[in-house]
Amino acid sequence: MSLLRFEVVHEYKAARLGRMWTPHGVIETPVFMPVGTQATLKSVLPRDIWDTGTRLMLSNAYHLYLRPGPRVVKEQGGLHKFMNWQGSLLTDSGGFQVMSLGHMVSLTDEGAVFRSHIDGSLVKFGPFESIQAQVDLGADIIMCFDQCPPYPVTEQGAMEAARRTLLWAKQARAMDIPEIQALFGIVQGSVYHGLRKRCALDMAELDFPGYAVGGLAVGEPKKEFYEILDLTAEYLPKDKPRYLMGVGHPYDLVEGVLAGVDMFDCVLPSRNARHGRAFTFQGSLNLKNAKYASDSAPIEEGCDCLACRGFSRSYIRHLFVAGESLAWTLVTIHNLRFFQRFMQKLASSIKDGTVQSYRDEIRRIYPVDMAEDADGERL
């Protein structure tokens, strides 16, 4: 039985504020998790991540399975100690990464067989390998191995992926999981309403400590994305945390929270930062643009992050032009802080009943249908 505990402390329609207790701290929800795929966020120290207000972050079992290997991490005292992270950790199972291999992977009910992108060796990675790897890594929250179908996919293909995901979830549920770790089930079904409902209900019967909505944000139209999200959340237990995987566009976060989702993760803050893209409450900025060459303002007025407290847009643009990696560090820190401030503002709007107006404001600043920022460049 998992020691993870979750409670809903406030509700506004389907949206809710919650509190989740893990062995490494209490997490206020809704929460955004930065992605440290290989037990690190590129260019940023753990203490700087912590200072942005981040208390829960994500690493990936698939990548750590291939390098350095779960045994190495376990011998070093587990993933928290290995990466010197004092907060809570979630490890993704690797299902999405396997899907990304496309035709290069052979997939059966026993799992996936493929060649390592590191050394070309033959790798078997299935439900047992994924769960055992995550147990050895020692994250607070671990995920069932799932089959994430691409988009588009036929209904038959989506049905097969959902069947296999449920099979693997049942196998994982029967494994010996330390009580300090919480195993979450993942709902699949692509954009097929009946499949999503059935998979959600079947997963709920397995009584996981928490549930994730997988297989979205893989190319489907936004209208279908929001419809499936609303439908899936409706059939998940209300007393368990709900996690929408791989989603981080600001407006999508708002829609997710309005659907009743508590947890989110995405590479957007860090990956965009390395390309010079900074998120602000007035829209995103491309700090590589020449117009910032003599701009003495911080990335965002009123932001309390390390970058905004001590460095100008002009200086950061100079770093990008000069090819200095400090540019990555500063913009990543700012973006991480933006997303934590964003979630705090979203939580406040739920508490005071103004979430609908906050939704309208974010849609104006970060329009999902146009996907353009204030500089007129694509995100």
C-alpha positions in Angstrom: 0.0 0.0 0.0 1.4 3.4 -1.0 2.1 6.1 1.6 1.1 8.8 -0.9 -1.8 10.7 0.3 -4.0 13.2 -1.6 -6.8 15.5 -0.6 -8.9 18.0 -2.4 -9.1 21.3 -0.4 -11.2 23.5 -2.7 -13.3 23.0 -5.8 -14.7 25.3 -8.5 -16.9 23.3 -10.8 -14.5 20.5 -12.1 -11.3 22.4 -11.2 -9.8 21.7 -7.8 -7.0 22.7 -5.5 -5.3 19.8 -3.7 -2.5 18.7 -1.5 -0.4 15.6 -2.1 1.9 14.1 0.5 5.0 12.3 -0.8 8.1 11.0 1.1 10.0 14.0 0.0 7.5 16.8 0.7 4.0 18.1 0.4 3.0 19.2 -3.2 0.3 21.8 -3.7 -1.8 21.1 -6.8 -2.4 21.9 -9.5 1.4 21.5 -10.1 3.7 21.8 -13.1 6.7 19.5 -13.3 9.8 20.4 -15.2 11.3 17.5 -17.2 14.8 16.4 -16.3 14.9 13.5 -18.7 18.3 12.1 -17.8 18.3 13.1 -14.1 19.1 16.7 -14.9 17.7 19.9 -16.4 20.2 21.0 -19.0 22.5 23.8 -17.8 20.7 24.4 -14.4 21.8 23.3 -10.9 19.3 21.5 -8.6 19.5 24.4 -6.1 18.4 26.8 -8.8 15.5 24.6 -9.8 14.4 24.5 -6.2 14.7 28.3 -5.9 12.1 28.7 -8.8 9.5 27.1 -6.5 9.7 23.7 -8.1 9.0 20.9 -5.7 8.2 18.0 -8.0 10.1 17.2 -11.2 10.2 14.3 -13.7 12.9 12.0 -15.0 12.6 9.2 -17.5 13.0 5.5 -16.8 13.7 4.6 -20.4 16.7 6.9 -20.8 18.1 6.0 -17.3 17.6 2.3 -18.1 19.9 2.7 -21.1 22.4 5.0 -19.3 23.8 4.7 -16.6 21.4 1.9 -15.7 19.1 1.5 -12.6 21.6 -0.6 -10.8 24.2 2.2 -10.9 21.7 4.7 -9.5 20.5 2.3 -6.8 24.1 1.7 -5.7 24.6 5.5 -5.4 21.7 5.8 -3.0 18.8 6.2 -5.4 17.8 8.9 -7.9 17.3 11.7 -5.3 20.8 11.4 -4.0 22.3 10.6 -7.4 21.0 13.9 -8.8 21.2 15.8 -5.5 17.5 16.7 -5.6 15.8 17.4 -2.3 12.2 17.6 -3.7 9.9 14.9 -5.0 10.4 12.9 -8.1 8.2 11.2 -10.7 9.7 8.8 -13.3 7.9 8.3 -16.6 7.7 4.6 -17.7 9.1 5.0 -21.2 6.0 4.2 -23.1 6.0 7.4 -25.0 9.7 7.0 -25.9 9.1 3.5 -27.2 6.2 4.9 -29.4 8.6 7.5 -30.7 10.9 4.7 -32.1 8.2 4.0 -34.7 9.1 1.1 -37.1 12.4 0.6 -35.3 10.7 -1.3 -32.4 9.0 -4.7 -32.2 6.1 -4.6 -29.8 4.2 -7.6 -28.3 2.3 -8.3 -25.1 5.7 -9.0 -23.5 7.0 -5.5 -24.2 9.3 -3.7 -26.7 12.5 -5.0 -28.4 14.7 -2.4 -30.1 18.3 -1.4 -30.7 19.8 1.1 -28.2 20.4 4.6 -29.7 23.5 4.7 -27.6 25.5 1.6 -28.6 23.3 -0.4 -30.9 22.8 -3.3 -28.5 19.5 -5.2 -28.5 17.2 -4.1 -25.7 14.1 -5.7 -24.2 12.0 -3.2 -22.3 8.6 -4.1 -21.1 6.2 -3.8 -18.2 8.4 -5.7 -15.8 11.7 -4.1 -16.8 10.1 -0.6 -16.6 8.6 -1.1 -13.2 11.7 -2.8 -11.7 13.9 0.0 -13.1 11.6 2.6 -11.5 11.7 0.7 -8.2 15.5 0.7 -8.3 15.6 4.4 -9.2 13.4 5.1 -6.2 11.2 8.0 -7.4 8.2 9.0 -5.2 5.8 8.4 -8.1 6.3 5.8 -10.7 4.2 5.0 -13.8 2.9 1.9 -15.4 4.4 0.9 -18.7 1.8 1.8 -21.5 1.4 1.7 -25.2 1.0 5.2 -26.5 -0.5 5.1 -30.0 0.5 7.8 -32.5 -2.0 10.1 -34.2 -3.7 9.4 -36.4 -4.5 5.8 -35.5 -7.3 3.5 -36.5 -9.9 2.6 -33.8 -8.6 -1.0 -34.0 -5.1 0.2 -33.4 -6.2 2.3 -30.5 -8.2 -0.6 -29.1 -5.1 -2.8 -29.2 -3.0 -0.2 -27.5 -5.6 0.3 -24.7 -5.9 -3.5 -24.3 -2.2 -3.9 -23.9 -1.9 -0.9 -21.6 -4.5 -2.4 -19.3 -2.8 -5.8 -19.4 0.5 -4.2 -18.4 -1.3 -2.2 -15.7 -2.7 -5.4 -14.1 0.8 -7.0 -14.2 2.4 -3.9 -12.6 -0.3 -3.9 -9.9 0.6 -7.4 -9.0 4.3 -6.5 -8.5 5.9 -5.8 -5.2 6.1 -2.0 -5.0 7.7 -0.4 -2.0 5.2 1.6 0.1 7.3 4.7 -0.2 6.5 4.7 -4.0 3.1 5.4 -5.6 2.3 3.6 -8.9 0.0 5.5 -11.2 -2.1 3.9 -14.0 -2.3 5.4 -17.5 -5.4 5.8 -19.6 -5.1 5.4 -23.3 -7.7 5.2 -26.1 -6.6 7.9 -28.6 -9.5 10.2 -29.7 -12.2 7.5 -29.4 -14.7 8.4 -26.8 -15.9 4.9 -26.0 -12.4 3.5 -25.7 -11.3 6.3 -23.4 -14.3 5.8 -21.1 -13.8 2.0 -21.0 -10.1 2.3 -20.3 -10.6 4.9 -17.6 -13.2 2.8 -15.8 -11.1 -0.4 -16.1 -8.1 1.5 -14.7 -10.2 2.9 -11.9 -11.1 -0.7 -10.9 -7.4 -1.5 -10.3 -7.4 1.1 -7.5 -4.1 2.9 -8.2 -2.9 5.7 -5.9 -3.2 8.0 -8.9 -4.0 8.1 -12.6 -2.6 9.7 -15.8 -4.2 10.7 -19.1 -1.7 9.6 -21.8 -1.8 9.6 -25.5 -2.8 13.3 -25.9 -0.8 16.2 -27.4 0.5 13.8 -30.0 -0.9 15.7 -33.0 -4.6 15.5 -32.6 -6.7 18.7 -33.3 -7.2 20.9 -30.2 -10.9 20.4 -30.3 -10.6 16.6 -29.9 -7.8 17.1 -27.3 -10.1 19.1 -25.0 -13.1 16.8 -25.6 -11.1 13.7 -24.8 -9.5 15.3 -21.8 -12.9 16.4 -20.3 -14.4 12.9 -20.9 -11.5 11.0 -19.5 -11.2 13.1 -16.3 -14.9 12.6 -15.7 -14.5 8.9 -15.3 -11.4 8.9 -13.1 -11.8 8.7 -9.3 -12.3 12.2 -7.7 -10.3 11.3 -4.6 -7.1 10.5 -6.5 -4.6 12.8 -8.3 -5.0 13.1 -12.0 -1.9 13.7 -14.3 -2.0 15.0 -17.9 1.2 13.8 -19.5 3.4 15.9 -21.7 1.3 19.1 -21.8 2.7 22.5 -21.1 1.3 25.2 -23.4 -0.1 27.9 -21.0 -3.6 27.7 -22.3 -3.6 23.9 -22.3 -2.7 24.1 -18.6 -5.7 26.2 -17.9 -8.0 23.9 -19.9 -6.5 20.9 -18.1 -7.2 22.4 -14.7 -10.7 23.3 -15.7 -11.2 19.6 -16.6 -10.1 18.5 -13.1 -6.4 17.7 -13.7 -3.9 18.1 -10.9 -0.5 17.4 -12.4 1.3 18.4 -15.6 4.7 18.0 -17.2 6.4 19.3 -20.3 9.8 20.1 -21.8 8.5 23.5 -23.0 10.1 25.8 -20.4 13.7 24.4 -20.8 13.7 23.4 -24.5 12.3 26.8 -25.5 14.8 28.6 -23.3 17.7 27.0 -25.1 16.3 28.6 -28.3 16.1 32.0 -26.7 12.3 31.9 -26.0 11.2 33.4 -22.7 7.7 33.2 -21.3 6.1 36.2 -19.7 2.6 37.3 -18.7 2.6 39.6 -21.7 3.5 36.8 -24.1 6.7 35.0 -25.1 9.8 36.8 -26.2 12.6 35.7 -28.6 15.6 37.1 -26.8 17.8 36.5 -29.9 16.0 39.3 -31.7 18.1 42.3 -32.6 15.6 44.7 -31.0 16.8 43.5 -27.5 20.4 44.4 -28.2 20.2 47.6 -26.1 17.3 46.7 -24.0 18.2 47.3 -20.3 15.0 45.8 -18.9 14.8 42.4 -17.3 13.1 39.6 -19.1 10.0 40.5 -17.2 9.3 43.4 -14.9 8.0 42.1 -11.5 9.5 38.6 -11.9 11.6 37.6 -8.8 13.7 35.0 -10.5 17.5 35.0 -10.5 17.7 36.1 -14.1 15.3 39.0 -13.8 16.9 40.2 -10.5 20.4 40.6 -12.0 20.5 40.5 -15.8 19.1 42.5 -18.7 17.6 41.4 -22.0 20.6 43.1 -23.7 23.1 41.0 -21.7 21.2 37.8 -22.3 20.9 38.4 -26.0 24.7 39.1 -26.1 25.2 35.6 -24.5 23.1 33.9 -27.1 24.9 35.7 -29.9 28.3 34.9 -28.4 27.3 31.2 -27.9 27.7 31.3 -24.1 25.8 28.6 -22.3 25.0 31.0 -19.4 22.2 32.2 -21.8 20.5 28.8 -21.5 20.9 28.8 -17.7 19.3 32.2 -17.2 16.4 31.8 -19.5 15.7 28.3 -18.2 15.6 29.6 -14.7 13.2 32.4 -15.7 10.9 30.0 -17.6 10.8 27.6 -14.7 9.9 30.5 -12.4 7.3 31.7 -14.9 5.5 28.3 -14.9 5.5 28.1 -11.1 4.1 31.7 -10.9 1.6 30.8 -13.6 0.3 27.8 -11.6 0.1 29.9 -8.5 -2.0 32.5 -10.3 -4.2 29.8 -11.7 -4.7 28.3 -8.3 -5.6 31.7 -6.9 -8.2 32.2 -9.7 -9.8 28.9 -8.8 -10.0 29.9 -5.1 -11.6 33.3 -5.7 -13.8 32.1 -8.6 -12.2 34.2 -11.3 -10.7 31.2 -13.3 -13.0 31.9 -16.4 -11.6 35.4 -16.8 -8.0 34.1 -16.2 -8.7 31.6 -19.0 -9.8 34.3 -21.4 -6.7 36.4 -20.5 -4.3 33.5 -21.2 -6.1 32.6 -24.4 -5.5 36.2 -25.6 -1.8 36.2 -24.6 -1.0 32.6 -25.7 -3.5 31.7 -28.4 -3.5 28.0 -29.1 -5.1 28.3 -32.5 -2.4 30.7 -33.8 0.5 29.5 -31.7 2.3 32.8 -32.1 3.9 35.0 -29.6 4.1 38.8 -29.2 6.9 39.0 -31.7 4.8 37.3 -34.3 7.1 34.3 -34.4 5.9 30.7 -34.0 6.3 29.1 -30.6 
